[in-house]
Amino acid sequence: MPQAKVCFIGAGNMTRSIISGLIKNGYPSEQVCATNPSQPKLDALQADFGIKVTNNNIDGVTHADVVVLSVKPQLMQQVCEQLQHVDFSNKLVITIAAGIPAKRYQEYLNQPIKLIRTMPNTPTQLGVGMTGLYADDSISDEQKSLCQTLMETGGKVLWVEQEDELNQVIALAGSSPAYFFLFIESMIESGIKMGMAEDKARALAEQAALGAAQMVIQNQDLSLSTLRNNVTSKGGTTAQAVETLEKGNLRGLVDSAMHNCVARAEEMAKTF
């Protein structure tokens, strides 16, 4: 694995997820730095992973080979403008922010940069994440390989050919863990209403979700409808539940949710 010095700007949940994946996969902690205006999150990262931390973005970026911009989109311009006097000519910039087009970062930093846009999700911290990546023709194979190596420590990666495809990545992977959490949460709440203890309801629902995901992963030759039909005996309990979901227009709700997710990403691209 390349031993590049990596600096994360921002110490939020996604930074923690990626750093966790890096360290668990043997990346040297002394090669990783995180910056943040407030101290508590930095202290936690340092205590948990042994990385370097600082409140000074310029100091962290100056000594880095790879700069990972991990701040909220609405803060990105402000953060980048503070770094305009840093020479980025020999640095690779990786951004995990949703919505902001690649060309906007050159405007924010007021200089040409080598940038790769990525869209990871929070399961990265467990090594089972999914990250979408986009790079234009100016990015070398070596730089793409370095970014992929860093992001693969948290799970699988998928390169897209067109930048706007990252909006679909957001809907399908970046945001989607929240969809599944909501569905599992709803199942547990229903189980509790029917009289089951919360811990038992959660144990059943979470293991069912894990098992269902593994069934999909390990049966690539089978369609999702086939897997579903294999569980659904005609006139049985599963058939009754699935029919209820279909009548409630579950597919339509999911489709609307994903389209609204993409629409928000497109709106953010115009806003920031």
C-alpha positions in Angstrom: 0.0 0.0 0.0 1.4 3.5 -0.9 2.6 5.3 2.2 1.4 8.7 1.3 0.8 11.3 4.0 -3.0 11.8 4.1 -4.7 14.8 5.7 -8.4 14.8 6.4 -10.0 18.2 6.6 -13.0 17.7 8.9 -13.4 15.1 11.6 -17.0 14.0 11.2 -18.6 10.6 10.9 -17.3 9.9 7.4 -13.7 10.9 8.3 -13.9 8.5 11.2 -15.3 5.8 9.0 -12.5 6.1 6.4 -9.7 6.5 9.0 -11.1 3.4 10.8 -10.9 1.4 7.6 -7.4 2.6 6.9 -5.9 1.8 10.3 -7.7 -1.6 10.6 -6.1 -2.5 7.2 -2.6 -1.6 8.4 -2.1 1.9 7.1 0.5 3.6 9.3 -1.2 6.0 11.8 1.7 8.4 11.7 1.0 9.0 8.0 -2.6 10.1 8.8 -3.7 13.5 10.0 -7.1 15.1 10.7 -8.0 18.7 11.2 -11.0 20.3 12.8 -11.9 23.6 14.4 -13.1 22.0 17.6 -11.0 19.6 19.7 -13.3 16.8 21.1 -13.6 14.9 17.8 -9.9 15.3 17.1 -9.1 13.9 20.6 -11.4 11.0 20.0 -9.7 10.2 16.6 -6.2 10.5 18.2 -7.2 8.3 21.1 -8.9 5.6 19.0 -6.5 5.5 16.0 -3.2 7.1 17.1 -3.2 9.6 14.2 -1.9 13.2 14.2 -4.4 16.0 14.7 -4.4 19.7 14.5 -6.8 22.7 14.5 -4.7 24.3 11.7 -5.9 23.3 8.2 -3.0 25.0 6.5 -0.5 23.2 8.6 -2.2 19.8 8.0 -2.5 20.3 4.2 1.0 21.7 3.7 2.6 18.5 4.9 0.2 16.1 3.1 0.5 14.3 -0.2 -3.2 13.5 -0.3 -5.8 16.0 1.0 -9.3 14.5 1.7 -11.9 17.3 1.9 -14.5 15.9 4.4 -16.6 18.9 5.3 -20.2 19.7 4.7 -21.0 21.1 1.2 -22.2 24.4 2.7 -18.8 24.9 4.4 -16.6 23.8 1.5 -16.0 27.1 -0.2 -15.0 28.8 3.1 -12.6 26.0 3.9 -11.0 25.9 0.5 -10.6 29.6 0.3 -8.5 29.5 3.5 -6.2 27.1 1.6 -5.6 29.2 -1.5 -2.0 30.1 -0.5 -1.0 26.4 -0.2 0.7 24.9 -3.3 -1.4 22.0 -4.5 0.7 21.3 -7.6 2.1 18.0 -6.1 -0.9 17.0 -4.1 -3.9 14.8 -4.9 -7.2 16.2 -3.6 -10.0 13.8 -2.8 -13.5 15.1 -1.9 -16.3 13.1 -0.3 -18.8 16.0 -0.4 -22.1 15.4 -2.2 -23.3 17.7 -5.0 -20.3 20.0 -5.6 -18.9 19.6 -9.2 -15.2 19.0 -9.6 -14.6 22.2 -11.5 -15.9 24.2 -8.5 -13.0 23.2 -6.4 -10.5 24.8 -8.7 -12.4 28.0 -8.3 -12.5 27.7 -4.5 -8.8 27.0 -4.3 -7.9 29.5 -7.1 -5.4 27.2 -8.7 -5.3 24.1 -10.9 -5.6 20.9 -8.9 -5.7 17.1 -9.3 -9.1 16.1 -7.9 -11.0 12.9 -7.5 -14.6 13.0 -6.4 -15.8 10.1 -4.2 -19.0 9.1 -2.5 -18.5 6.7 0.3 -21.1 5.5 2.9 -20.9 4.9 6.6 -20.5 1.1 6.5 -17.0 1.9 5.5 -16.1 1.9 9.1 -16.9 -1.8 9.3 -15.0 -2.6 6.0 -18.3 -3.3 4.1 -18.7 0.2 2.6 -19.5 1.1 -1.0 -17.7 4.1 -2.6 -18.3 5.6 -6.0 -15.4 7.4 -7.6 -15.0 9.8 -10.5 -11.8 11.3 -12.0 -11.4 13.2 -15.3 -8.7 12.6 -17.9 -6.1 14.8 -16.0 -5.8 12.2 -13.2 -3.1 9.7 -13.7 -3.5 5.9 -13.3 -1.1 6.1 -10.4 -3.3 8.8 -8.7 -6.5 6.7 -9.4 -4.8 3.7 -8.0 -3.8 5.5 -4.8 -7.3 6.8 -4.2 -8.8 3.4 -4.9 -6.3 1.8 -2.5 -7.3 4.3 0.2 -11.0 3.9 -0.3 -10.9 0.1 -0.7 -9.7 -0.2 2.9 -13.4 0.5 3.8 -15.0 -1.9 1.4 -15.8 -2.0 -2.3 -15.4 0.8 -4.9 -17.0 1.6 -8.2 -15.6 4.0 -10.8 -18.1 5.9 -12.9 -17.4 7.4 -16.3 -19.5 10.5 -16.1 -19.5 12.9 -13.1 -23.2 13.2 -12.9 -23.4 9.4 -12.3 -22.2 10.2 -8.8 -25.7 11.5 -8.0 -27.0 8.0 -8.7 -24.3 6.6 -6.5 -25.5 8.9 -3.7 -29.1 7.5 -4.1 -28.1 3.9 -4.4 -25.2 3.7 -1.9 -24.2 7.0 -0.2 -27.7 7.7 1.3 -29.2 4.2 1.1 -28.0 2.8 4.5 -30.5 5.2 6.0 -33.3 3.7 4.0 -32.5 0.2 5.4 -32.2 1.6 8.9 -35.6 3.1 8.6 -37.1 -0.2 7.3 -35.5 -2.2 10.1 -36.5 0.4 12.6 -40.1 0.1 11.4 -40.0 -3.7 11.6 -38.8 -3.5 15.2 -41.4 -1.0 16.2 -44.1 -3.2 14.8 -42.7 -6.2 16.6 -42.9 -4.3 19.9 -46.5 -3.3 19.2 -47.3 -7.0 18.8 -45.9 -7.7 22.2 -42.3 -8.7 21.6 -39.4 -7.3 23.8 -37.4 -4.7 22.0 -34.1 -6.6 22.2 -35.6 -9.7 20.8 -37.4 -7.8 18.0 -34.1 -6.1 17.1 -32.1 -9.4 17.1 -34.6 -11.0 14.7 -34.8 -8.0 12.4 -31.1 -7.2 12.2 -30.1 -10.8 11.5 -32.8 -11.2 8.9 -31.4 -8.1 7.1 -27.9 -9.4 7.3 -29.0 -12.8 5.9 -31.0 -11.2 3.1 -28.1 -9.1 2.0 -25.8 -12.2 2.0 -28.3 -14.1 0.0 -28.2 -11.4 -2.6 -24.4 -11.2 -2.6 -23.8 -15.0 -2.8 -26.4 -15.7 -5.5 -25.4 -13.4 -8.3 -26.9 -15.7 -10.9 -30.4 -15.3 -9.4 -32.6 -12.2 -9.8 -34.0 -10.4 -6.8 -37.5 -11.5 -7.9 -36.4 -15.1 -7.9 -34.9 -14.8 -4.4 -38.1 -13.2 -3.2 -40.3 -15.8 -4.8 -38.2 -18.6 -3.2 -39.3 -17.3 0.2 -42.9 -16.6 -0.8 -45.2 -19.6 -0.7 -48.5 -19.1 -2.4 -51.1 -18.2 0.1 -48.6 -18.2 3.0 -47.6 -15.6 5.5 -44.8 -14.1 3.4 -47.2 -13.7 0.5 -49.6 -11.8 2.7 -46.9 -9.5 3.9 -45.4 -8.8 0.5 -48.9 -8.2 -1.0 -49.4 -5.6 1.7 -46.2 -3.9 0.8 -47.0 -3.9 -2.9 -50.5 -2.5 -2.3 -48.9 0.2 -0.2 -46.8 1.2 -3.2 -43.5 0.4 -1.6 -41.8 0.4 -5.0 -43.3 3.9 -5.8 -42.1 5.3 -2.5 -38.6 3.9 -3.0 -38.5 5.3 -6.5 -39.7 8.8 -5.3 -37.2 8.8 -2.5 -34.3 8.0 -4.8 -35.3 10.5 -7.4 -35.7 13.2 -4.7 -32.2 12.2 -3.4 -30.7 12.8 -6.9 -32.7 16.0 -7.3 -31.2 17.3 -4.1 -27.7 16.5 -5.2 -28.3 18.3 -8.5 -29.7 21.3 -6.6 -26.7 21.3 -4.4 -24.4 21.4 -7.5 -26.1 24.7 -8.4 -26.1 26.1 -4.9 -22.5 25.6 -3.8 
